[in-house]
Amino acid sequence: MNLHKLNIIIRKEYLGRVKKKSFLVITFIVPVLFAALCTLPAIIMTQVREEAKKVGVIDASGIVMPHLEDTEVIEYVGLEGSVQELKQSMKESGIDVLLSISPIDSASKTVTAETYSEKPVGLETLDIIRGRINDAVEEYRISSYQIEDLGQIMESIKANVSLTTYTLDESGKETVSESGVYMIISMICGLIIYMFITMFCSMVMSSIIEEKSSRVVEILVSSVKATELMFGKIIGVALVALTQFFLWVVLTVALVGIVGGAVGFDKMAGSAGDVAAMTATQNVVPTELQTVMSTLASLNYTQILLSFVFFFVFGYLLYASLFAAIGSAVENEGDSTQLQIPVTIPLMIGMFVAIYAFKAPDSALVLWASMIPFTSPMVMLARIPFGVPGWQLALSMLILICTFLLCAWISAKIYRVGVLTFGKGTSFKDLWKWLKQN
């Protein structure tokens, strides 16, 4: 293989794609979307609050009104009269919501409640009102049994156990952790690598089909070997993908840092840094936010990033070589559907296993899927946040490299014949014949 010619093809493929406006637009838009995805949930949780409402109450039961205490978003006002009359005068009396409580049903020992308002009432307000009514009914039922201190007895037997989870590193250091964070990162890693492999492998196949259908490939193979052309395209697109990925990482981190500093996430992260020490020495139960921030701070981002790059590169190379062989065998993308099925099914299986790997990251199914090279790029990435033994990670990498070399050799043999074959449909039988010809 002539490295000089291969370098020319790689440079042409790389520069031709990087200079496109679509590349620049996607490169700068995606980090904005990722940053929004990372920061918007926290911003929404801290900033979105329902407007204060004045709730007029008609309590025919006589037991609910004492439990309706004012909050920051609700002010209760006791009213008398019929519901129909009060509904007509809500605006004049400044009432936002009219709450009607029925008399007590002696058989079921409960009440029914109805609200009336011009605009739909928010879920937060409804949950608060519903909770107060339930408290009133529970207290009424307790008192109806006429058992001394029954309310205190029932309150004392209610359990609200706080479960704090810790992970231990090799030195035995404790870190507060939250499995939900590992689950989210696991799913994101598996989905992103599936998306990247699918997107860039399809790009390789489309480029080969385009050159073949326009007969440009005949001119190209007169100057370079077919295998040099195939690997030049694969490596060129791989460099485009890595360039885009690293730009996404840098820009996303920068945007998240800017937004986080603006809304005060850095202070929350700093307060979460001492959570493990506080819980160990002072028996302090961390808040949910502190636990999440502590978990995020304890992740081995270097391992995750390096593993992502490795499994993306070799997962891409493995599937790109197969897609290149498919592209060389057809003259338009419509004819490639049948040949793509055996290739895309393992890729989709890997994605599905990766999505559910968080349930049992060390189960037999997930373990084997992280070793099989056609599913390991997605599944192993999904396992890494939960911790993977070094020998398993190394073995998975070695199997993936060896499988790529084998598939690249097979695809190159098919590509040599297929890229110059025109005017007939291609079947799996034809691919087998081409493989045996060389």
LOTORVEX-559739 format. One record per residue (C-alpha): residue in three letters; x, y, z. Coordinates in pm, 1 decimal. Layout:
+--------+----------+----------+----------+
| residu |        X |        Y |        Z |
+--------+----------+----------+----------+
|    ala |        X |        Y |        Z |
...
+--------+----------+----------+----------+
***
This chain:
+--------+----------+----------+----------+
| residu |        X |        Y |        Z |
+--------+----------+----------+----------+
|    met |      0.0 |      0.0 |      0.0 |
|    asn |    141.1 |    336.3 |   -107.0 |
|    leu |    134.6 |    559.0 |    202.9 |
|    his |    184.3 |    876.6 |     -2.1 |
|    lys |   -127.5 |    809.1 |   -212.0 |
|    leu |   -318.5 |    699.2 |     97.3 |
|    asn |   -226.0 |   1027.9 |    265.5 |
|    ile |   -354.9 |   1225.1 |    -34.6 |
|    ile |   -690.3 |   1044.4 |    -23.5 |
|    ile |   -719.7 |   1094.8 |    353.3 |
|    arg |   -639.9 |   1465.9 |    322.3 |
|    lys |   -889.8 |   1510.1 |     38.1 |
|    glu |  -1165.1 |   1329.7 |    228.9 |
|    tyr |  -1091.3 |   1516.7 |    552.6 |
|    leu |  -1059.4 |   1868.6 |    414.4 |
|    gly |  -1351.1 |   1821.6 |    177.0 |
|    arg |  -1583.0 |   1749.4 |    470.7 |
|    val |  -1438.2 |   1986.6 |    730.9 |
|    lys |  -1469.4 |   2286.5 |    497.7 |
|    lys |  -1839.3 |   2228.8 |    436.0 |
|    lys |  -2081.1 |   2476.7 |    593.8 |
|    ser |  -2290.9 |   2189.3 |    730.5 |
|    phe |  -1989.0 |   2064.6 |    929.8 |
|    leu |  -1931.0 |   2405.9 |   1085.6 |
|    val |  -2299.7 |   2457.5 |   1163.8 |
|    ile |  -2340.7 |   2117.2 |   1329.7 |
|    thr |  -2010.6 |   2154.2 |   1516.4 |
|    phe |  -2124.8 |   2475.4 |   1685.7 |
|    ile |  -2496.4 |   2395.5 |   1727.3 |
|    val |  -2460.0 |   2054.0 |   1893.8 |
|    pro |  -2252.3 |   2183.7 |   2191.4 |
|    val |  -2519.7 |   2444.5 |   2255.8 |
|    leu |  -2782.7 |   2170.1 |   2261.2 |
|    phe |  -2567.2 |   1948.6 |   2486.7 |
|    ala |  -2501.2 |   2238.9 |   2724.3 |
|    ala |  -2873.0 |   2316.6 |   2734.6 |
|    leu |  -2947.2 |   1950.5 |   2804.9 |
|    cys |  -2700.4 |   1953.9 |   3095.5 |
|    thr |  -2803.6 |   2283.1 |   3254.0 |
|    leu |  -3171.1 |   2339.0 |   3173.7 |
|    pro |  -3310.7 |   2075.6 |   3414.7 |
|    ala |  -3126.8 |   2235.8 |   3708.4 |
|    ile |  -3225.8 |   2586.6 |   3599.1 |
|    ile |  -3588.3 |   2481.9 |   3559.1 |
|    met |  -3593.2 |   2317.9 |   3902.4 |
|    thr |  -3452.2 |   2628.8 |   4072.6 |
|    gln |  -3631.6 |   2901.3 |   3876.3 |
|    val |  -3977.1 |   2771.5 |   3784.6 |
|    arg |  -4234.5 |   2844.3 |   4054.1 |
|    glu |  -4607.8 |   2879.0 |   4037.8 |
|    glu |  -4761.6 |   3219.6 |   4102.4 |
|    ala |  -4921.0 |   3276.9 |   4440.7 |
|    lys |  -5292.4 |   3199.3 |   4447.3 |
|    lys |  -5577.9 |   3294.1 |   4675.4 |
|    val |  -5798.4 |   2991.8 |   4746.1 |
|    gly |  -6150.1 |   3042.5 |   4877.0 |
|    val |  -6275.8 |   2745.4 |   5079.9 |
|    ile |  -6632.7 |   2631.4 |   5143.2 |
|    asp |  -6587.6 |   2362.3 |   5406.7 |
|    ala |  -6912.8 |   2175.4 |   5465.0 |
|    ser |  -6726.1 |   1900.5 |   5652.6 |
|    gly |  -6589.2 |   2121.7 |   5928.2 |
|    ile |  -6265.1 |   1919.6 |   5948.6 |
|    val |  -6057.8 |   2040.5 |   5653.1 |
|    met |  -6027.0 |   2416.6 |   5704.2 |
|    pro |  -5814.4 |   2387.4 |   6024.2 |
|    his |  -5555.8 |   2193.9 |   5823.9 |
|    leu |  -5531.1 |   2446.6 |   5539.9 |
|    glu |  -5226.3 |   2649.2 |   5639.4 |
|    asp |  -5100.5 |   2929.6 |   5416.0 |
|    thr |  -4781.5 |   2871.6 |   5217.1 |
|    glu |  -4564.4 |   3085.1 |   4988.0 |
|    val |  -4786.4 |   3004.4 |   4691.5 |
|    ile |  -5128.4 |   2955.4 |   4853.1 |
|    glu |  -5343.3 |   3178.3 |   5075.8 |
|    tyr |  -5663.0 |   3017.9 |   5209.5 |
|    val |  -5976.8 |   3218.6 |   5280.7 |
|    gly |  -6282.0 |   3068.2 |   5449.6 |
|    leu |  -6611.0 |   3145.8 |   5273.0 |
|    glu |  -6977.6 |   3089.4 |   5339.4 |
|    gly |  -7262.4 |   3058.9 |   5092.6 |
|    ser |  -7354.6 |   2844.1 |   4795.2 |
|    val |  -7100.6 |   2727.9 |   4541.0 |
|    gln |  -7306.8 |   2863.0 |   4250.1 |
|    glu |  -7319.7 |   3215.9 |   4395.1 |
|    leu |  -6952.0 |   3222.9 |   4487.6 |
|    lys |  -6846.0 |   3098.3 |   4142.9 |
|    gln |  -7008.9 |   3405.5 |   3989.9 |
|    ser |  -6831.4 |   3648.7 |   4222.9 |
|    met |  -6477.9 |   3503.0 |   4222.4 |
|    lys |  -6328.9 |   3797.5 |   4032.0 |
|    glu |  -6494.7 |   4059.5 |   4253.6 |
|    ser |  -6371.5 |   3888.4 |   4571.1 |
|    gly |  -6017.7 |   3835.1 |   4436.0 |
|    ile |  -6038.8 |   3459.1 |   4457.5 |
|    asp |  -5824.7 |   3261.2 |   4209.8 |
|    val |  -5948.6 |   2915.3 |   4304.9 |
|    leu |  -6271.6 |   2811.1 |   4473.8 |
|    leu |  -6238.7 |   2491.2 |   4680.8 |
|    ser |  -6559.3 |   2314.8 |   4783.1 |
|    ile |  -6546.9 |   2042.5 |   5050.8 |
|    ser |  -6848.3 |   1810.5 |   5084.4 |
|    pro |  -7000.7 |   1702.2 |   5417.7 |
|    ile |  -6844.1 |   1393.9 |   5576.6 |
|    asp |  -6967.3 |   1061.8 |   5440.8 |
|    ser |  -7042.5 |    867.3 |   5760.8 |
|    ala |  -7008.0 |    530.6 |   5587.0 |
|    ser |  -6666.6 |    578.2 |   5426.4 |
|    lys |  -6548.3 |    846.9 |   5671.5 |
|    thr |  -6420.4 |   1071.1 |   5395.9 |
|    val |  -6506.8 |   1379.7 |   5194.4 |
|    thr |  -6502.9 |   1482.1 |   4831.8 |
|    ala |  -6344.0 |   1801.2 |   4703.8 |
|    glu |  -6390.0 |   2012.9 |   4393.1 |
|    thr |  -6201.9 |   2315.7 |   4263.8 |
|    tyr |  -6322.8 |   2588.8 |   4028.5 |
|    ser |  -6098.2 |   2836.9 |   3848.3 |
|    glu |  -6081.0 |   3033.9 |   3527.2 |
|    lys |  -5738.6 |   2892.2 |   3442.4 |
|    pro |  -5611.5 |   2538.0 |   3502.2 |
|    val |  -5453.4 |   2502.3 |   3844.3 |
|    gly |  -5086.4 |   2394.6 |   3854.3 |
|    leu |  -4990.5 |   2048.7 |   3976.4 |
|    glu |  -4788.1 |   2189.8 |   4265.4 |
|    thr |  -5090.3 |   2376.2 |   4404.6 |
|    leu |  -5321.0 |   2077.9 |   4357.0 |
|    asp |  -5074.9 |   1844.6 |   4531.1 |
|    ile |  -5051.5 |   2077.7 |   4830.0 |
|    ile |  -5431.2 |   2107.0 |   4860.6 |
|    arg |  -5480.7 |   1731.9 |   4815.4 |
|    gly |  -5221.4 |   1659.0 |   5083.0 |
|    arg |  -5390.1 |   1890.9 |   5335.6 |
|    ile |  -5730.6 |   1732.7 |   5273.9 |
|    asn |  -5586.6 |   1383.9 |   5317.0 |
|    asp |  -5425.8 |   1488.3 |   5646.8 |
|    ala |  -5761.4 |   1617.4 |   5770.1 |
|    val |  -5943.7 |   1297.0 |   5674.6 |
|    glu |  -5675.4 |   1078.9 |   5835.6 |
|    glu |  -5696.8 |   1273.8 |   6160.6 |
|    tyr |  -6077.0 |   1246.5 |   6157.9 |
|    arg |  -6062.5 |    871.2 |   6107.2 |
|    ile |  -5808.7 |    830.7 |   6387.2 |
|    ser |  -6024.6 |   1031.0 |   6628.9 |
|    ser |  -6333.3 |    828.0 |   6535.1 |
|    tyr |  -6178.2 |    512.0 |   6687.4 |
|    gln |  -6160.6 |    686.8 |   7025.9 |
|    ile |  -5836.1 |    512.4 |   7116.4 |
|    glu |  -5611.9 |    717.0 |   7341.6 |
|    asp |  -5296.1 |    846.8 |   7169.5 |
|    leu |  -5377.5 |    649.9 |   6852.4 |
|    gly |  -5248.2 |    931.9 |   6634.9 |
|    gln |  -4913.3 |    935.7 |   6813.2 |
|    ile |  -4889.1 |    557.4 |   6792.5 |
|    met |  -4953.4 |    553.2 |   6418.3 |
|    glu |  -4710.1 |    839.5 |   6364.6 |
|    ser |  -4440.6 |    659.3 |   6563.7 |
|    ile |  -4463.0 |    342.1 |   6354.1 |
|    lys |  -4419.9 |    521.9 |   6021.5 |
|    ala |  -4072.2 |    459.6 |   5880.1 |
|    asn |  -3870.3 |    689.6 |   5658.1 |
|    val |  -3531.4 |    522.2 |   5636.6 |
|    ser |  -3254.9 |    724.2 |   5473.8 |
|    leu |  -3026.7 |    504.7 |   5262.1 |
|    thr |  -2691.8 |    662.3 |   5178.3 |
|    thr |  -2472.8 |    469.6 |   4934.6 |
|    tyr |  -2093.8 |    482.0 |   4924.7 |
|    thr |  -1839.9 |    356.0 |   4675.1 |
|    leu |  -1488.6 |    257.4 |   4780.5 |
|    asp |  -1181.9 |    316.3 |   4567.0 |
|    glu |   -867.9 |     99.9 |   4573.5 |
|    ser |   -730.9 |    289.6 |   4873.0 |
|    gly |  -1054.4 |    239.3 |   5067.0 |
|    lys |  -1164.9 |    602.6 |   5043.8 |
|    glu |  -1541.7 |    647.5 |   5072.9 |
|    thr |  -1740.9 |    856.5 |   4826.7 |
|    val |  -2112.9 |    926.0 |   4844.6 |
|    ser |  -2274.5 |    798.9 |   4524.9 |
|    glu |  -2608.5 |    785.8 |   4349.9 |
|    ser |  -2682.2 |    493.6 |   4117.7 |
|    gly |  -2922.9 |    706.7 |   3915.1 |
|    val |  -2629.9 |    922.9 |   3800.8 |
|    tyr |  -2439.2 |    614.2 |   3683.7 |
|    met |  -2752.5 |    497.6 |   3502.9 |
|    ile |  -2792.1 |    825.6 |   3312.4 |
|    ile |  -2423.3 |    843.7 |   3215.3 |
|    ser |  -2430.9 |    477.0 |   3112.4 |
|    met |  -2728.6 |    529.2 |   2882.2 |
|    ile |  -2585.4 |    851.0 |   2736.8 |
|    cys |  -2248.8 |    687.5 |   2657.3 |
|    gly |  -2413.7 |    390.5 |   2485.4 |
|    leu |  -2652.3 |    605.8 |   2281.8 |
|    ile |  -2388.9 |    859.8 |   2174.9 |
|    ile |  -2144.0 |    599.1 |   2050.1 |
|    tyr |  -2426.4 |    421.3 |   1864.3 |
|    met |  -2526.9 |    750.6 |   1705.4 |
|    phe |  -2169.2 |    836.1 |   1608.3 |
|    ile |  -2094.0 |    495.6 |   1455.0 |
|    thr |  -2420.8 |    489.2 |   1261.1 |
|    met |  -2384.9 |    845.7 |   1134.2 |
|    phe |  -2023.0 |    830.8 |   1019.3 |
|    cys |  -2037.2 |    476.0 |    880.8 |
|    ser |  -2336.6 |    577.4 |    670.2 |
|    met |  -2129.5 |    872.7 |    552.4 |
|    val |  -1858.2 |    635.4 |    426.2 |
|    met |  -2108.4 |    415.7 |    244.4 |
|    ser |  -2287.2 |    712.4 |     85.1 |
|    ser |  -1958.4 |    857.5 |    -38.6 |
|    ile |  -1857.8 |    528.2 |   -202.8 |
|    ile |  -2200.5 |    481.5 |   -363.8 |
|    glu |  -2195.5 |    839.1 |   -493.5 |
|    glu |  -1854.2 |    796.8 |   -657.9 |
|    lys |  -1949.8 |    458.4 |   -800.2 |
|    ser |  -2283.0 |    573.0 |   -944.8 |
|    ser |  -2117.1 |    876.1 |  -1108.6 |
|    arg |  -1834.2 |    655.7 |  -1245.2 |
|    val |  -1577.1 |    879.7 |  -1074.7 |
|    val |  -1440.6 |    570.3 |   -904.9 |
|    glu |  -1316.5 |    437.3 |  -1240.2 |
|    ile |  -1088.5 |    738.8 |  -1272.4 |
|    leu |   -972.4 |    713.9 |   -911.8 |
|    val |   -877.5 |    344.2 |   -925.5 |
|    ser |   -672.8 |    410.8 |  -1236.9 |
|    ser |   -439.3 |    617.2 |  -1017.2 |
|    val |   -460.9 |    438.7 |   -681.7 |
|    lys |   -535.5 |     89.6 |   -564.0 |
|    ala |   -893.6 |     12.2 |   -465.7 |
|    thr |   -787.6 |    -77.8 |   -110.8 |
|    glu |   -601.0 |    252.7 |    -76.2 |
|    leu |   -915.9 |    433.7 |   -183.0 |
|    met |  -1129.8 |    240.3 |     66.2 |
|    phe |   -899.5 |    289.3 |    365.5 |
|    gly |   -836.9 |    651.8 |    269.5 |
|    lys |  -1210.2 |    721.0 |    288.2 |
|    ile |  -1250.9 |    531.9 |    614.7 |
|    ile |   -957.9 |    704.9 |    786.8 |
|    gly |  -1050.0 |   1046.1 |    645.0 |
|    val |  -1404.0 |   1026.3 |    781.2 |
|    ala |  -1266.3 |    895.0 |   1113.8 |
|    leu |  -1049.3 |   1205.8 |   1146.8 |
|    val |  -1351.6 |   1423.5 |   1068.1 |
|    ala |  -1546.9 |   1243.1 |   1340.8 |
|    leu |  -1269.1 |   1282.3 |   1598.8 |
|    thr |  -1226.7 |   1649.5 |   1513.9 |
|    gln |  -1596.9 |   1710.2 |   1556.3 |
|    phe |  -1611.5 |   1507.4 |   1878.0 |
|    phe |  -1325.0 |   1694.5 |   2046.6 |
|    leu |  -1470.1 |   2029.1 |   1939.7 |
|    trp |  -1802.6 |   1922.8 |   2087.1 |
|    val |  -1639.1 |   1824.3 |   2416.8 |
|    val |  -1439.3 |   2147.6 |   2448.5 |
|    leu |  -1727.7 |   2375.8 |   2352.0 |
|    thr |  -1981.2 |   2188.5 |   2567.3 |
|    val |  -1757.3 |   2201.4 |   2876.0 |
|    ala |  -1693.0 |   2571.7 |   2816.6 |
|    leu |  -2063.5 |   2651.6 |   2776.6 |
|    val |  -2164.1 |   2444.0 |   3080.5 |
|    gly |  -1892.6 |   2618.8 |   3283.7 |
|    ile |  -2013.5 |   2962.6 |   3176.3 |
|    val |  -2379.8 |   2885.2 |   3246.4 |
|    gly |  -2293.8 |   2706.5 |   3570.9 |
|    gly |  -2093.4 |   3004.4 |   3693.2 |
|    ala |  -2376.6 |   3239.7 |   3604.8 |
|    val |  -2642.9 |   3048.9 |   3797.7 |
|    gly |  -2421.7 |   2935.0 |   4086.7 |
|    phe |  -2369.4 |   2565.6 |   4008.7 |
|    asp |  -2002.8 |   2601.1 |   4107.9 |
|    lys |  -2106.2 |   2682.2 |   4465.7 |
|    met |  -2326.5 |   2374.4 |   4479.6 |
|    ala |  -2040.8 |   2161.2 |   4346.2 |
|    gly |  -1805.1 |   2303.6 |   4604.9 |
|    ser |  -2044.7 |   2232.2 |   4890.1 |
|    ala |  -2087.5 |   1876.9 |   4761.6 |
|    gly |  -1712.7 |   1814.3 |   4765.4 |
|    asp |  -1707.9 |   1761.4 |   5144.1 |
|    val |  -2021.1 |   1547.0 |   5159.8 |
|    ala |  -1836.6 |   1219.5 |   5219.2 |
|    ala |  -1633.5 |   1365.8 |   5506.7 |
|    met |  -1941.5 |   1518.4 |   5667.3 |
|    thr |  -2141.3 |   1195.8 |   5653.8 |
|    ala |  -1851.8 |    991.9 |   5788.2 |
|    thr |  -1753.7 |   1220.8 |   6078.8 |
|    gln |  -2071.5 |   1410.9 |   6164.0 |
|    asn |  -2338.3 |   1159.6 |   6060.3 |
|    val |  -2495.3 |   1423.7 |   5834.4 |
|    val |  -2737.3 |   1297.4 |   5568.1 |
|    pro |  -2652.4 |   1468.5 |   5237.1 |
|    thr |  -2922.2 |   1627.8 |   5029.3 |
|    glu |  -3017.6 |   1476.8 |   4695.2 |
|    leu |  -2837.3 |   1754.5 |   4505.7 |
|    gln |  -2522.1 |   1711.2 |   4714.0 |
|    thr |  -2526.8 |   1337.2 |   4647.4 |
|    val |  -2560.7 |   1391.5 |   4272.1 |
|    met |  -2279.2 |   1647.0 |   4267.4 |
|    ser |  -2056.9 |   1420.2 |   4478.2 |
|    thr |  -2120.5 |   1129.5 |   4240.2 |
|    leu |  -2036.4 |   1341.9 |   3937.5 |
|    ala |  -1716.6 |   1463.1 |   4104.3 |
|    ser |  -1604.0 |   1106.5 |   4183.5 |
|    leu |  -1632.0 |    973.1 |   3827.2 |
|    asn |  -1312.3 |    881.1 |   3645.0 |
|    tyr |  -1361.6 |   1112.6 |   3349.0 |
|    thr |  -1017.0 |   1033.7 |   3206.2 |
|    gln |  -1100.2 |    664.6 |   3179.1 |
|    ile |  -1445.0 |    735.6 |   3037.4 |
|    leu |  -1309.5 |    978.3 |   2775.6 |
|    leu |  -1015.9 |    756.8 |   2667.7 |
|    ser |  -1239.0 |    449.3 |   2654.1 |
|    phe |  -1494.9 |    641.2 |   2451.5 |
|    val |  -1230.7 |    746.7 |   2198.9 |
|    phe |  -1092.1 |    392.5 |   2170.9 |
|    phe |  -1426.0 |    215.7 |   2133.0 |
|    phe |  -1554.7 |    480.1 |   1897.0 |
|    val |  -1243.8 |    464.2 |   1674.7 |
|    phe |  -1224.8 |     86.7 |   1651.6 |
|    gly |  -1601.4 |     36.8 |   1658.2 |
|    tyr |  -1625.0 |    285.1 |   1374.4 |
|    leu |  -1338.0 |    119.8 |   1183.0 |
|    leu |  -1501.2 |   -221.7 |   1222.8 |
|    tyr |  -1842.8 |   -112.2 |   1096.6 |
|    ala |  -1703.8 |    136.8 |    842.3 |
|    ser |  -1509.9 |   -141.9 |    670.2 |
|    leu |  -1831.3 |   -346.4 |    647.1 |
|    phe |  -2034.0 |    -49.5 |    522.0 |
|    ala |  -1759.7 |     25.5 |    269.0 |
|    ala |  -1790.3 |   -327.6 |    132.5 |
|    ile |  -2168.0 |   -284.7 |    107.7 |
|    gly |  -2128.5 |     52.1 |    -65.5 |
|    ser |  -1892.8 |    -96.8 |   -322.3 |
|    ala |  -2142.7 |   -371.3 |   -406.8 |
|    val |  -2439.0 |   -147.7 |   -499.7 |
|    glu |  -2502.7 |    148.3 |   -729.8 |
|    asn |  -2762.9 |    332.9 |   -518.2 |
|    glu |  -2858.8 |    345.7 |   -151.3 |
|    gly |  -3194.7 |    178.9 |   -214.8 |
|    asp |  -3020.0 |   -142.4 |   -319.6 |
|    ser |  -2807.9 |   -145.5 |     -3.3 |
|    thr |  -3098.3 |   -210.2 |    237.9 |
|    gln |  -3088.0 |   -588.9 |    207.6 |
|    leu |  -2711.7 |   -606.2 |    252.2 |
|    gln |  -2718.7 |   -370.1 |    552.0 |
|    ile |  -2951.7 |   -585.8 |    762.5 |
|    pro |  -2688.0 |   -835.0 |    892.0 |
|    val |  -2463.0 |   -540.2 |    980.4 |
|    thr |  -2714.8 |   -309.7 |   1144.7 |
|    ile |  -2888.8 |   -576.4 |   1357.1 |
|    pro |  -2583.4 |   -639.1 |   1584.6 |
|    leu |  -2539.8 |   -261.9 |   1612.2 |
|    met |  -2900.5 |   -219.9 |   1726.2 |
|    ile |  -2874.6 |   -514.3 |   1967.4 |
|    gly |  -2570.2 |   -347.5 |   2122.3 |
|    met |  -2765.7 |    -24.9 |   2165.1 |
|    phe |  -3060.0 |   -199.8 |   2335.1 |
|    val |  -2832.0 |   -391.9 |   2573.2 |
|    ala |  -2643.0 |    -69.5 |   2651.4 |
|    ile |  -2965.2 |    112.9 |   2739.1 |
|    tyr |  -3059.1 |   -152.0 |   2999.1 |
|    ala |  -2705.3 |   -237.0 |   3114.6 |
|    phe |  -2751.0 |    -22.3 |   3428.2 |
|    lys |  -2994.6 |   -278.7 |   3573.6 |
|    ala |  -2725.5 |   -546.3 |   3600.9 |
|    pro |  -2390.0 |   -426.1 |   3461.5 |
|    asp |  -2214.9 |   -749.0 |   3566.1 |
|    ser |  -2479.9 |   -993.4 |   3445.2 |
|    ala |  -2383.8 |  -1266.9 |   3198.9 |
|    leu |  -2571.7 |  -1105.6 |   2908.1 |
|    val |  -2414.1 |   -763.2 |   2956.3 |
|    leu |  -2069.8 |   -915.6 |   3018.1 |
|    trp |  -2073.4 |  -1118.8 |   2696.0 |
|    ala |  -2220.7 |   -827.6 |   2498.5 |
|    ser |  -1930.0 |   -613.5 |   2619.2 |
|    met |  -1686.5 |   -874.8 |   2484.2 |
|    ile |  -1848.2 |   -951.4 |   2147.2 |
|    pro |  -1684.0 |   -697.2 |   1911.4 |
|    phe |  -2003.7 |   -610.7 |   1722.0 |
|    thr |  -2177.3 |   -494.8 |   2042.4 |
|    ser |  -1885.4 |   -410.5 |   2273.9 |
|    pro |  -1839.3 |    -44.3 |   2164.9 |
|    met |  -2182.1 |     43.0 |   2305.5 |
|    val |  -2212.0 |   -203.5 |   2593.9 |
|    met |  -1863.0 |   -166.6 |   2739.9 |
|    leu |  -1904.3 |    211.7 |   2741.5 |
|    ala |  -2231.5 |    163.0 |   2929.9 |
|    arg |  -2056.6 |    -58.5 |   3189.2 |
|    ile |  -1756.4 |    165.8 |   3257.0 |
|    pro |  -1935.5 |    418.5 |   3488.5 |
|    phe |  -2021.1 |    124.6 |   3720.6 |
|    gly |  -1660.3 |      2.9 |   3726.7 |
|    val |  -1508.7 |   -265.5 |   3502.9 |
|    pro |  -1213.3 |   -494.0 |   3594.9 |
|    gly |   -901.6 |   -399.2 |   3402.9 |
|    trp |   -861.1 |   -743.6 |   3245.2 |
|    gln |  -1215.1 |   -735.4 |   3105.3 |
|    leu |  -1159.4 |   -392.3 |   2951.8 |
|    ala |   -824.9 |   -500.3 |   2800.9 |
|    leu |   -971.2 |   -825.8 |   2664.2 |
|    ser |  -1264.9 |   -643.5 |   2506.1 |
|    met |  -1026.5 |   -398.5 |   2338.7 |
|    leu |   -801.7 |   -677.2 |   2207.5 |
|    ile |  -1094.9 |   -873.0 |   2061.7 |
|    leu |  -1227.7 |   -558.2 |   1894.8 |
|    ile |   -889.8 |   -479.7 |   1733.7 |
|    cys |   -845.5 |   -835.5 |   1602.6 |
|    thr |  -1200.8 |   -843.0 |   1465.3 |
|    phe |  -1149.9 |   -511.2 |   1289.8 |
|    leu |   -833.9 |   -640.2 |   1119.2 |
|    leu |  -1016.7 |   -953.1 |   1001.2 |
|    cys |  -1320.9 |   -760.5 |    873.4 |
|    ala |  -1099.6 |   -500.1 |    705.8 |
|    trp |   -915.8 |   -777.4 |    518.3 |
|    ile |  -1245.8 |   -935.9 |    407.9 |
|    ser |  -1400.1 |   -599.7 |    310.2 |
|    ala |  -1090.7 |   -502.1 |    108.9 |
|    lys |  -1119.1 |   -819.5 |    -98.5 |
|    ile |  -1487.5 |   -752.8 |   -168.1 |
|    tyr |  -1422.8 |   -383.8 |   -238.6 |
|    arg |  -1161.1 |   -457.8 |   -506.8 |
|    val |  -1418.4 |   -640.7 |   -719.2 |
|    gly |  -1740.6 |   -467.8 |   -617.6 |
|    val |  -1633.4 |   -109.0 |   -677.8 |
|    leu |  -1583.6 |   -183.6 |  -1051.0 |
|    thr |  -1893.3 |   -401.8 |  -1094.6 |
|    phe |  -2186.2 |   -229.4 |  -1265.7 |
|    gly |  -2525.3 |   -309.4 |  -1414.4 |
|    lys |  -2644.4 |   -595.5 |  -1190.2 |
|    gly |  -2797.8 |   -646.9 |   -851.6 |
|    thr |  -2573.3 |   -786.9 |   -580.5 |
|    ser |  -2662.3 |  -1070.0 |   -344.3 |
|    phe |  -2478.6 |  -1238.2 |    -58.5 |
|    lys |  -2386.5 |  -1514.7 |   -301.4 |
|    asp |  -2207.6 |  -1257.9 |   -520.2 |
|    leu |  -2017.7 |  -1123.9 |   -219.2 |
|    trp |  -1901.3 |  -1476.6 |   -138.1 |
|    lys |  -1781.0 |  -1526.1 |   -497.9 |
|    trp |  -1588.3 |  -1197.1 |   -489.1 |
|    leu |  -1428.8 |  -1295.6 |   -160.1 |
|    lys |  -1304.5 |  -1624.9 |   -306.1 |
|    gln |  -1177.1 |  -1463.4 |   -627.1 |
|    asn |   -888.7 |  -1282.0 |   -460.7 |
+--------+----------+----------+----------+
***
